[in-house]
Amino acid sequence: MVILAHYYQEADIQDIADFIGDSLGLAQQAEKTDADMILFAGVHFMAETAKILNPTKKVLIPDLKAGCSLSDSCPPELFKKFKDEHPDHLVITYINCSAGMKALSDVICTSSNARILVENYPEDQKIIFAPDRNLGAYLNKTLGRNMVLWNGSCQVHEIFSLEKITKLIQENPDAKFIAHPECEEPILRLADYVASTTGLLKYTINNEATKFIVATEAGILHQMIKASPEKTFIPAPPDNACACNDCPFMKRNTLEKIYLALKYEQPEILMDEELRLAAKKAIDKMLQQSAAAGL
């Protein structure tokens, strides 16, 4: 048995996991594991991805209700109609989506490899990017592309307070402000550095700054503090009364639920084989292109 955990899990869960990572790293680990059983401490689409890559292995998730607001914002049946309206477009889909969406895609991407995968296609190639409009808009801006964007978003990355972050930056002039590309454009405009969760972690390790304001889900701060205990990390505040920004879906997983899932080998991710094979093509293409790029 192997436990895979996302950076956005509670600190106690990260500390017992066999592998901790972002979506790309977790997909790569799921592809190459030789364990008989995978427990995925993350959200539903991540466990689905592990099952797509491991049809003969038992894949467990601690809480079946650990969903994803971004995935929910793009139902496959609605996206199919949208895709049919753009028949000459290639579909690049962010991994934060359902198996049904992956089956409608030409290639899957993560925030770690999205830029490289988009650049693999010529500028005159018409592309639909789904489901995250903020990541898609960021890629359009930085790469000079004109991809058609699905109007989806992550609730966690859309509720950061521009006003509060601006004030934090003013109060901490020695801090670097770093952000995930799922954030809205006004937030990204303020950032000293924009990258995937793993990219942000590496930046805090390698940059000479000793203070960072971090605009992504607060779970990643646990790994940042472990890697650089001498540095200060400030979670960027959301537009509510909370001091930091937690994903309510990620935080549905607990140590107790992991214990019960392993004891009873439930809840298990099950999938229709035809759907699995259709979704696997787009994931395989992502993994192949990522490996070729050295990611």
N, C-alpha and C positions, 0 to 999 in steps of 0.2 A: 504494500500500500504506500502511496505517496500523497503528501498534502501540498497542494499548490495554493498560494495565497497572493492576492493582489495587494499593492502598496496601500490601498485605501482601507484595508481591514484594521480592526483594533490592534493595538500594540501586542497584546498577549497572544493573539492569533498569529501575527507575523513571527513572533519568537518561537513558535512550535512548528512552523512550516518547513518543509524540505526545500522549497524554492519560493522566493518572493520576487515579484517582478511586475512589469506593466503588461499590457495586452499582448504585445509582440513576444516578449520573453516568455510569458506563460504559454502562448500557443506553441512556441518552439519547444518548450519543455514537455508539453503534452504530446507533441509529435514523436519525441524520441524516448519517452519513458518506457521501461520494460516492466513496470509494476503491473500487477494483476488488477489493482483497483486504484482509482484516482478520486481523492476528495478535493473538491474545488471550493476553496474559501474565497468567494467572489460573488458575482451576480449571475443570473441565469444564462445569459448569452455566452459567458465564459465557459461555464460547464457544458453547454451545448457544443461549443467549439472543440472542447476536449473529446466529447463523444463522437463528433464528426470525424475526428482524426484517429479515434480508437474504438471502432465498432465492436470489437470482441472483449473490451475491458468494461468493468463495472465503473460507472462514473456517478459519484454522489455529490450532492450539494446540501449544506446544512439547513437551508431554508428555501423551499420552493418559491416563496413569495419575494425573494431577493431579486427583484426585477431591475428595470433601467428606464428612466424617463426618456432618454434619448431613443432607445430601442422602441418604446411604446409610441413615440411620435412618428413612426414610419411603419404603418401596417402594410404587409406585403400586397394585399389585395388593392390598396389604394396606389401603392407605388407601381404596381403592374400597369395600371391605367396611365400613370404619369410616364412610364417608360415607353408605352405604346405610342404616346404623343411625340416621342423623339426617337423614331426608329433607326436613325443613322448615328445615334450616340452610343459610345462605349460607357459602361457603368462601373465606376469605382466606388466601392461602398466601405465606409468606416466600420471597423469590426464590432462596434457597439450597436449591434442589430440582431434580429432573430435569424434562425436557420432559414426561414422562408425568404427573408431579404437576401441572405447570402446566395441562395439558389437562383435569384434573379440577377446576380452580379457577374461581371466579367473578371474582376479582381477585387480582393479585400485589401484594406490598408489599415494601419494603426497610426497614431500620432508620431510614432518613431520613424516610420518609413514612408509616410504619405507623400512627402516632397519628392523623394527618389522615385516612387512608383508613378507619380504624375509626370515627372520629367522623362520617364521611359517612353512616353508617347509623344509623337511630333506635335508641334503647336497647332497644326491645322486639324488634328484629330478632335472631333466633337465629343465632349465628355459630360455625363451626368455625375455629380458628386452627391452622395447621400450618406447618412441622413443629417449630418451636423452642418448647419449653415455657417456657423462661426469658423470652424476649421476650414470649410470650403472657401469662404470669403478670404481667410488669411492666406490660403494657397493661391487663390486668384491674384491677390495683391502682391505677394512676394515673388510669384513666378510669372506674372504678367499674363495669366491665362484668363479664359472667359468660360469656365465650366458652368453648366446649368446646375443650380443648387436646389436640393430638396429643403423644405422649410422645417427642419427639425432642430432640436437643441437639448442640451443637458441642463436640468434645473439647477444642479449644483454650481456649474460654471457660469450661469446666467444671473445669479443673484448677488454677485460681488458688488459692493457699494463703491462707485467711482468717487464719491465725495469722501468717504471714510479712508479709502486707500490714498487719495491725494493728500489728505491730512497726515496720514502715517508717514508718507514719503517726506513731507515737509518737516515732521518732527524727528525723522531719522535720516538726515542727509548723507550719512555714511553707509546707509543700507543699499543693497542692490534689490530692485524690485523684479521678480521673475514670475512668469505666468504660463499657464497651459493654453495652447491655441484653441481650446473649446470656449475660452472666455470671449466676451463681446469685444468688438473692435476698439471702443474707447479705452477699455482696460489694457488691451494689447499695445495701444499707442503709447501708454505710459511706461511699458516694461523695458527694462535693460536687457532682458533675455527672454525669449519665447521658445519653449521646447516641450517634448513629451515628458511624462513623469520621470522616466529614467534619465532623460536629458537634463532635467532640472536638478535631479540628485547629483549627477556627475558634475554639473556646473558649480554647485555649492562646495563640492569636494576640491575641485581644481582651482576655483577662483580665489584670489588673495583677500577678497573682502571677508570681514568677520561678522557681518550682519546681513540677513536676507529677509525680505517681505515676500511671502510665498502665496501666489494666487492659484491654488488648485485644492483638491480635497485634502483636509488636514492630516489624514492618515500617513501621508508621505513624510511628515515632519519627524516621525519616529526613526525612520532610517537616516534622515539627514542629521539628527542629533547623535545617533550611534556612530555615524561615519566621521562627524566633525564636532565632538563634544565641547570644544573650546569656542565654537561659534554660536551666534544667537539667531534664532529663527522665529519670525513673527508671522502667524497665519493671517492672510488678508481677510478682513471682515466682510460678511455678507450684509445685505440691506435689510437686516432685522436686528433683534436684540442679542443675537448670539455673538460670541467673541471669535468663533472660527466657523468654518463651513464644512459640515459633515454630510455625506451621502446617506440618506435614510435607508436606502436599499442595501448598500454595503454593510451598514452597521446592524442589519438584521441578524447577521451571523454572530454567534457567540461560542465560547469554549464549550458550554454545556451542549449546544446543538451539534457541535462537531463530535463530541463524545457520544451522543445518542445516535448520530448518523453512522459512526463507525461501529457501534455496538450492534445496531439492528440492520446495517447496510441499507438504509433508507434515509431520505428520499433518493431514488435513483433516476437519472436522466435516461429516458427511452426515446427512440426516434425512428420514424418511418425510413426504411432503407433507401427508397427512391429520392426522398428529400435529402437524406444524408449525402448521397452520391452527388446530387446536383450542387449542394452547398460546398462540398469538398473541393470541387474543381477550382473555385475562386480562391479558397484558402491555400490550396497547393501552389497556385500561381504566385500568391503573395510570399509564401515561404521560399519559393525558388528564387524570386527576384530579390528578396531580402538577403538570401545567402550569397547571391551573385554580387551584391553591393557590399558585402562584408559586414552586414548587420547581424 
